[in-house]
Amino acid sequence: MLSGLVAARPDRLALGLVAAVAVAATAREIGLVRFALPQNRRQVPQSVFYKGRQAAALQFGFEMGTGVMTYTTTAAPYVAAAMLLMAEGSWQLPIVTGVGFGLGRAMMPLSRYLSGTDDAWDDRLRRRTRLIAAACTAACAPAAILVTVTGA
């Protein structure tokens, strides 16, 4: 809806804004700069995990995937949001982006469930969190810039 308000902006401005957000987000994730991300600072309640593995994975994935109750651990969604705001794409672009966001968020609890080793999975995640966040944001950055430029 907000993208309609900026539809009359010059293409260079759109590209510059998305590129600036992408560079800042990537720099944050690799540790070059530090800044807090705006976010809904509520967690999925612990009670979700007492519903059994399958029910917990489903509810946790839904709440994380929609971004309703979660901390944002990576700046990648902000790169996607800047792209959606500035891109002059079709109506499918926000839908595809939202589905991708939801699937990406659901991958964490699903992979934990499928691992069968909760504690070992948690330890591996703790060791790799910064790398995962940097890789996701770095992958989103050029894609967002490309979509902004091409409108595809």
Secondary structure, 3 states (H helix, E strand, C coil): CHHHHCCCCCHHHHHHHHHHHHHHHHHHHCCCCCCCCCCCCCCCCHHHHHCCHHHHHHHHHHHHHHCCCCCCCCCHHHHHHHHHHHCCCCCHHHHHHHHHHHHHHHHHHHHHHHHCCHHHHHHHHHHHHHHHHHHHHHHHHHHHHHHHHHCC
